[in-house]
């Protein structure tokens, strides 16, 4: 049984709540007394202490003042921000459109030397053509009801993808065979995307594997995830992106990637799978 990709974020939030509640206890305050000192309704302190409500920066400062521990505020605020950045809803990430998030992640892509990507539902972003990205981002915009900046977002995505062609970066990418058949754009655009995969896999810094429909699974299909060196794993769920930085969980994802890689076909066998999908478009 696998752990939830939310576990790191939940654990970080719970750890922060425990630290705050321990501070209250060390100060000899009841929950009601702390709430009164902070000028809150009595239930607010309880919700924060039970990790039901994420505290704002000012909430943490007020809590520390009430407990006579103002010197701990900066550290706790940093811990809170780290916890909140682990689990971020797509609606929040895309609240001003999708261009910004692509531009914001360019430094991460530029400093990463080894990318390991498992794609169970879509062609990975760094391998997408403009037409494929346009079809996908249009669908996301419509589904989420977020601002439509698809043209700008596609340009930003393609700009971020320059790391495939520039600098010292290596890419190990695994696609479930079904990804080659999912239509997120029209047939002509899908054909161009598949031909692009055939071209890009010939690059010396790119290893592209296809996990066949009929493969005997030693690792079951998972959520799509992106590993940036050994420092961070981004897991994509329907509602949110989960950023994992805990070393133990990163190792679990890298272990899964290694198992999935052994299931995949590479080289001429991968090309044959892509060509078969291309031929199915007629």
C-alpha positions in Angstrom: 0.0 0.0 0.0 1.5 3.4 -1.0 1.4 6.5 1.2 -0.7 9.4 0.0 1.3 12.1 -1.8 -0.3 14.5 0.6 1.4 12.9 3.6 4.4 15.2 3.7 2.3 18.3 3.6 -0.1 17.0 6.2 2.8 16.0 8.5 4.4 19.4 8.1 1.2 21.2 9.0 0.6 18.9 12.0 4.2 19.4 13.2 3.7 23.2 13.1 0.4 22.9 15.0 2.1 20.8 17.6 4.9 23.3 18.1 2.4 26.1 18.6 0.3 24.1 21.1 3.4 23.1 23.0 4.4 26.7 23.2 0.9 27.5 24.7 1.3 24.7 27.3 4.9 25.9 28.2 3.4 29.4 28.8 0.8 27.9 31.1 -2.1 29.1 29.1 -5.4 27.5 28.3 -6.8 27.6 24.8 -9.3 30.2 25.9 -6.7 32.3 27.6 -4.5 32.3 24.5 -7.5 33.2 22.3 -8.4 36.1 24.6 -4.9 37.5 24.5 -4.9 37.3 20.8 -8.4 38.8 20.4 -9.8 35.8 18.7 -12.9 33.7 19.1 -12.1 30.8 21.4 -12.5 28.2 18.6 -9.8 29.8 16.4 -6.9 28.7 18.7 -8.3 25.2 18.9 -8.6 24.9 15.1 -4.9 26.1 14.7 -3.7 23.8 17.4 -5.5 20.8 15.8 -4.1 21.7 12.3 -7.7 22.4 11.1 -6.9 26.0 10.1 -3.6 27.1 8.7 -2.3 30.2 10.6 -1.4 33.3 8.8 1.9 35.1 9.5 0.2 37.5 11.8 -1.6 34.7 13.6 1.8 33.2 14.4 3.1 36.5 15.6 0.1 37.0 17.8 0.4 33.5 19.2 4.1 34.0 20.0 3.4 37.4 21.7 0.7 35.8 23.8 3.1 33.1 24.9 6.0 35.5 25.6 8.0 33.8 22.8 8.2 36.4 20.1 11.8 35.3 19.3 10.3 32.1 17.8 8.0 33.8 15.4 10.3 34.1 12.4 11.2 30.4 12.6 7.6 29.3 12.9 6.5 31.6 10.0 9.2 30.0 7.8 8.0 26.5 8.8 4.4 27.5 8.0 5.3 28.8 4.6 7.2 25.7 3.8 4.2 23.5 4.8 1.8 25.6 2.7 4.1 25.4 -0.3 4.0 21.6 -0.2 0.3 21.4 -1.1 -1.0 24.1 -3.4 -4.3 23.9 -5.2 -4.3 24.4 -9.0 -7.0 27.1 -8.6 -4.6 29.0 -6.4 -1.6 28.5 -8.6 -3.6 29.5 -11.7 -5.7 32.3 -10.1 -4.1 34.8 -12.4 -3.7 32.5 -15.4 -1.1 29.9 -16.2 1.7 32.0 -17.7 3.0 33.0 -14.3 3.6 29.5 -12.9 5.6 28.6 -16.0 7.8 31.7 -15.6 8.2 31.1 -11.9 9.5 27.6 -12.3 12.2 28.5 -14.9 14.9 28.8 -12.2 14.1 25.3 -10.9 14.3 23.8 -14.4 17.6 25.7 -15.1 19.3 24.5 -12.0 18.2 20.9 -12.2 20.7 18.6 -13.9 18.9 15.3 -13.7 15.2 15.1 -14.5 13.3 11.9 -13.9 9.7 12.1 -15.1 6.9 9.6 -14.9 3.8 10.5 -17.1 0.7 8.4 -16.7 -1.8 10.7 -18.4 -0.1 13.3 -20.6 3.1 14.0 -22.6 5.4 15.7 -20.1 5.4 19.5 -20.4 9.1 19.8 -21.5 8.3 17.5 -24.5 5.1 19.2 -25.6 4.6 20.9 -28.9 2.8 24.2 -29.1 -0.4 22.7 -30.5 -0.5 19.9 -27.9 0.1 22.4 -25.1 -2.6 24.7 -26.5 -5.2 21.9 -26.5 -4.2 20.8 -23.0 -4.1 24.3 -21.4 -7.4 25.2 -23.1 -9.0 22.2 -21.4 -7.5 23.1 -18.0 -8.6 26.7 -18.3 -12.2 25.6 -19.1 -12.3 22.9 -16.4 -10.9 25.1 -13.6 -12.6 28.3 -14.7 -9.4 30.2 -14.3 -8.4 33.3 -16.4 -7.7 32.5 -20.1 -4.1 33.3 -20.9 -3.5 30.2 -22.9 -1.4 31.8 -25.7 0.9 33.5 -23.2 1.1 30.3 -21.1 2.0 28.1 -24.1 4.9 30.5 -25.0 6.1 30.5 -21.4 5.9 26.6 -21.4 7.9 26.4 -24.6 10.5 28.9 -23.2 10.9 26.8 -20.0 11.3 23.7 -22.2 14.5 25.1 -23.8 16.4 23.3 -21.0 16.0 20.1 -23.2 18.2 21.8 -25.8 20.4 24.1 -23.8 22.8 23.7 -20.9 23.9 20.6 -19.0 20.6 18.7 -18.3 19.7 15.0 -18.6 16.2 13.7 -19.0 14.9 10.2 -18.1 11.3 10.1 -19.0 8.7 7.3 -18.7 5.4 7.4 -20.5 2.5 4.9 -20.1 1.7 3.7 -23.6 -1.9 5.1 -23.1 -0.4 8.6 -23.1 0.4 8.1 -26.8 -3.4 7.7 -27.5 -5.0 10.2 -25.3 -6.4 13.0 -27.4 -6.0 16.4 -25.8 -5.8 18.1 -29.2 -7.0 17.3 -32.7 -5.6 14.4 -34.7 -3.2 16.5 -36.8 -1.8 18.2 -33.7 -1.5 14.8 -32.0 0.5 13.4 -35.0 2.9 16.4 -34.8 3.3 15.7 -31.1 4.1 12.0 -31.7 6.6 12.9 -34.5 8.2 15.3 -32.1 8.7 12.5 -29.5 10.4 10.4 -32.2 12.7 13.4 -32.9 13.5 14.3 -29.3 14.3 10.8 -28.2 17.3 10.8 -30.5 19.0 13.5 -28.4 21.9 12.2 -26.4 20.6 13.8 -23.2 17.2 12.3 -23.4 16.1 8.7 -22.5 12.5 8.1 -23.3 10.8 4.8 -22.2 7.3 3.6 -23.0 5.6 1.3 -20.5 3.5 -1.1 -22.7 -0.2 -1.8 -22.2 0.6 -5.4 -21.7 3.6 -5.0 -19.3 3.7 -7.2 -16.2 3.5 -4.6 -13.5 6.0 -4.6 -10.6 5.0 -1.0 -9.8 1.4 -0.1 -10.4 0.3 3.0 -12.3 0.8 6.1 -10.2 0.1 9.8 -10.3 2.4 11.7 -12.7 5.5 13.0 -10.9 8.6 15.0 -11.7 11.8 14.5 -9.8 14.3 17.4 -9.9 17.7 15.9 -9.1 17.4 14.3 -5.6 16.1 17.5 -4.0 12.4 17.7 -4.9 9.5 15.7 -6.3 6.4 17.4 -7.7 3.3 15.2 -7.8 0.3 16.2 -9.9 -3.2 15.4 -8.6 -6.5 16.6 -10.1 -6.9 19.4 -7.6 -3.3 20.3 -6.5 0.4 20.1 -6.9 2.2 18.4 -4.1 5.9 19.3 -3.6 7.8 16.7 -1.7 11.2 17.6 -0.1 11.4 15.0 2.7 14.4 12.8 1.8 12.7 9.5 2.7 9.7 10.2 0.5 11.9 11.4 -2.4 13.8 8.1 -2.2 10.4 6.2 -2.3 9.5 8.0 -5.6 13.0 7.4 -7.0 12.6 3.7 -6.1 9.3 3.7 -7.9 10.8 5.4 -10.9 13.6 2.7 -11.1 10.9 -0.1 -10.9 8.8 1.6 -13.6 11.9 2.0 -15.8 12.6 -1.7 -15.7 9.1 -2.3 -17.0 9.5 0.2 -19.9 10.8 -0.4 -23.4 13.4 1.9 -24.8 15.2 2.5 -28.1 13.8 0.8 -31.2 11.0 -0.9 -29.1 9.9 2.5 -27.8 10.0 3.9 -31.3 7.8 1.1 -32.5 5.2 1.9 -29.9 5.1 5.6 -30.8 5.0 4.8 -34.6 2.1 2.4 -34.0 0.2 5.2 -32.2 1.1 7.6 -35.0 -0.2 5.1 -37.6 -3.5 4.8 -35.7 -4.3 8.4 -36.5 -4.6 7.5 -40.2 
